[in-house]
Amino acid sequence: MERHDLLRHLHEIAEPRNYLEIGVSDGRSLALSSVPSIAIDPAFKVTVPIHCDLQLAKATSDAFFKRRDPIAHLRSGRNPLRSLRRGRAPFAYYRGGTTVDLSFIDGMHLFEFALRDFMNVERFSHWASVIVLDDVLPRDIDEAARDRHTSDWAGDVFKIIPVLRQHRPDLLVLPVDTTPTGTLVVIGADPTSTVLRDSYDRIVAEWVVDDPQQIPADILEPRSAIDPERLVGADFWPSLVRARNRRTSRDRGYASLRERILAAVA
């Protein structure tokens, strides 16, 4: 399954009420959204029709998330009927505020950028939100180089897998074997966590090294990556959607659903 096909399925089965994308390029992934959306790219070149209520931000993701209220475009207001007419969740204002339901991170293909993007997106996510990162399974050392010299380029984004597993074992980190260079689905976001932010400089100093990159065997030959068909065909998605829409607390809902997801994709 190609990465855009996976994203198309996620728009269907995760039933997002809104969508955020980092790295627009020609707009093919953005075109999959039909819900209120934010798309961020300093040099987008959209060449396909877009059919959603869209804020297209011509900015770096770092600059965008420094704004006073980055996701203001997606927010529900106090009036449920007005929110409904605008395509926003009608009661989000009274249930803890608006969060981003589905995010796709496909910006700069360097580890430290992807890590910052994840930290920023997590701040506005619910634990049952779905965060997707592209290009985490390079097929060879050349594709994984920080200095691009190939057509298909993943860069060293793959490092986010071991880093999240080491520093954030509370997250559900699911590498998915999509073409051409894999995707990562993350569930269990905790917007209150400061672990990555507190350790960011130390993590970057440890993991950002000159080419050639050393790629773990389980990433270079991703036998442990999940079959995308298995992921999208799993039966936990309706429960995930209900937990998100009802604003079920992380303490009450995450542990049991985490076990169910792990069993479904094993």
C-alpha positions in Angstrom: 0.0 0.0 0.0 1.3 3.4 -0.9 1.5 6.2 1.8 -1.3 8.2 0.3 -3.5 5.1 0.2 -2.9 4.6 3.9 -3.7 8.3 4.6 -6.9 8.0 2.5 -8.0 5.0 4.6 -7.2 6.9 7.8 -9.5 9.7 6.7 -12.2 7.1 6.4 -11.8 4.9 9.4 -10.5 7.5 11.9 -13.4 9.8 10.9 -11.4 13.0 11.7 -13.4 16.2 12.4 -10.3 18.2 11.4 -6.9 17.7 9.9 -3.4 19.2 10.1 -0.6 18.7 7.6 3.1 19.7 7.7 4.7 19.6 4.3 2.2 20.3 1.5 4.4 20.0 -1.6 2.0 19.5 -4.6 -1.1 19.0 -2.4 -1.8 15.3 -3.1 -2.1 14.4 0.6 -4.0 17.5 1.4 -6.5 16.8 -1.4 -7.6 13.7 0.7 -9.2 16.0 3.3 -12.8 17.0 3.3 -12.8 18.5 6.8 -11.6 21.8 8.3 -7.8 21.7 7.7 -4.5 23.5 8.4 -1.6 22.9 6.0 1.9 24.3 6.6 4.7 24.7 4.1 7.1 27.5 3.4 7.2 26.7 -0.3 4.1 24.8 -1.3 3.2 24.3 -5.0 -0.3 22.9 -5.0 -1.2 21.4 -8.4 -4.4 19.5 -7.5 -7.9 20.6 -6.5 -8.4 21.0 -2.8 -11.9 20.5 -1.4 -11.9 21.5 2.3 -12.2 24.5 4.6 -8.5 25.3 4.5 -6.0 27.5 6.2 -2.8 27.3 4.0 0.1 28.7 6.0 3.1 29.7 4.0 5.6 29.4 6.9 8.0 27.0 8.5 6.4 24.7 11.0 8.6 26.2 13.7 7.3 29.7 12.9 3.7 28.5 12.6 3.6 26.9 16.0 5.0 30.0 17.7 1.8 31.9 16.8 -0.5 32.8 19.7 -3.2 30.2 18.8 -1.9 28.1 15.9 -5.0 26.0 15.5 -7.5 28.8 15.8 -8.8 27.9 12.3 -10.0 24.6 13.7 -11.5 25.7 17.0 -15.1 25.3 17.9 -16.9 28.2 19.5 -19.4 28.5 22.4 -22.4 28.3 20.1 -22.9 24.7 19.2 -25.2 25.4 16.2 -22.8 28.0 14.8 -19.9 25.5 15.2 -21.9 22.8 13.5 -22.7 25.1 10.5 -18.9 25.9 10.3 -18.1 22.1 10.2 -16.6 22.2 13.7 -17.4 19.7 16.5 -20.5 21.4 18.1 -19.7 20.7 21.8 -15.9 20.7 21.7 -15.7 24.0 23.6 -17.6 22.5 26.5 -15.6 19.2 26.5 -12.1 20.4 27.0 -11.6 22.4 23.8 -10.6 21.6 20.2 -7.9 19.1 19.5 -6.4 17.9 16.2 -7.9 14.5 15.2 -5.6 13.5 12.4 -2.1 14.9 11.6 0.3 14.1 8.8 4.0 15.1 9.3 5.9 15.2 6.0 8.1 18.2 6.4 11.9 18.5 6.4 13.4 15.0 6.2 15.8 15.6 9.0 15.4 14.0 12.5 15.5 17.1 14.6 12.8 18.8 12.4 10.5 15.8 12.6 11.0 15.5 16.3 10.1 19.2 16.8 7.1 18.8 14.5 5.9 15.8 16.6 6.3 17.7 19.8 4.3 20.7 18.4 1.5 18.5 17.1 1.2 16.5 20.3 0.5 19.7 22.2 -2.8 20.0 20.3 -3.8 16.3 20.2 -6.0 14.0 22.3 -4.7 10.6 23.3 -7.0 9.1 20.7 -5.9 11.4 17.9 -3.8 9.8 15.1 -0.4 11.3 14.3 1.3 10.0 11.1 4.9 10.6 10.2 6.2 9.8 6.7 9.6 8.4 5.5 10.6 6.4 8.6 11.7 3.2 6.8 14.5 4.0 4.3 15.5 1.1 2.1 19.2 1.8 2.1 21.9 4.1 3.5 21.6 6.5 0.5 17.9 7.1 1.1 18.7 7.7 4.8 21.4 10.3 4.2 20.9 13.8 5.7 22.5 15.2 2.6 20.1 14.3 -0.2 21.5 12.7 -3.3 18.7 10.3 -4.3 15.3 10.6 -6.0 13.4 9.0 -3.2 14.7 10.6 0.0 13.7 9.6 3.6 16.6 11.4 5.4 17.2 10.4 9.0 13.6 10.7 10.1 13.8 7.0 11.0 15.5 7.9 14.3 12.2 9.1 15.7 11.2 5.5 16.1 13.9 4.5 18.7 13.8 7.9 20.3 10.0 7.8 20.9 10.3 4.2 22.2 13.2 5.1 24.5 11.9 8.5 25.9 8.1 8.0 25.5 7.3 4.4 26.1 3.8 5.5 27.0 3.1 6.2 23.3 1.9 3.5 20.9 4.5 3.7 18.1 3.5 1.7 15.0 5.8 1.6 12.0 3.7 0.7 8.9 5.3 -0.9 5.8 3.9 1.5 3.1 5.7 2.3 -0.1 8.0 3.8 -0.9 9.7 4.6 2.5 7.3 3.7 5.3 5.1 5.6 7.7 4.7 5.8 11.4 1.4 5.9 13.2 1.5 7.2 16.8 -1.5 7.0 19.2 -1.6 7.9 22.8 -0.5 11.5 22.7 -0.1 13.4 26.0 -0.2 17.1 25.5 0.9 17.7 29.1 4.1 15.7 28.6 7.4 17.7 28.6 9.8 14.8 28.4 10.8 15.4 24.8 11.0 19.1 25.2 13.1 18.9 28.3 15.5 16.4 26.7 15.5 17.9 23.2 19.0 19.3 23.1 20.5 16.2 24.6 18.6 13.9 22.2 19.7 15.9 19.2 23.3 15.9 20.3 23.2 12.1 20.6 21.3 11.3 17.4 22.3 13.9 14.8 25.5 12.6 13.2 27.2 13.1 9.9 26.6 10.7 7.0 26.7 7.8 6.4 23.9 7.0 8.9 23.8 3.8 10.9 20.4 2.2 10.3 19.1 -0.5 12.7 18.4 -3.8 11.0 14.8 -3.8 12.0 14.3 -0.5 10.1 16.4 -1.3 7.1 14.7 -4.7 6.7 11.4 -3.9 8.4 10.1 -7.4 9.2 8.5 -6.0 12.3 6.6 -3.2 10.4 2.9 -3.6 10.3 1.1 -4.6 7.2 -1.0 -1.5 6.3 -3.9 -3.7 5.2 -3.9 -5.3 8.7 -3.9 -1.9 10.3 -6.7 -0.3 8.4 -8.8 -3.5 8.6 -8.5 -3.8 12.4 -11.6 -3.6 14.5 -10.5 -1.1 17.1 -11.1 2.1 15.0 -14.8 2.7 16.1 -13.7 2.5 19.7 -10.9 4.9 19.1 -13.2 7.4 17.4 -15.8 7.1 20.2 -13.1 7.8 22.9 -11.9 10.8 21.0 -15.3 12.3 20.3 -16.5 11.7 23.8 -13.2 13.2 25.2 -12.6 10.1 27.3 -9.7 10.8 29.6 -6.4 9.2 29.0 -6.4 7.6 32.4 -9.8 6.0 31.8 -9.5 4.9 28.2 -6.0 4.6 26.9 -4.6 1.5 28.6 -7.4 -0.9 27.6 -7.5 0.4 24.0 -3.7 0.2 23.7 -3.8 -3.5 24.5 -6.5 -4.0 22.0 -4.6 -2.2 19.3 -1.4 -4.2 20.0 -3.3 -7.4 19.8 -5.0 -6.4 16.5 -1.7 -5.6 14.7 0.5 -8.3 16.2 
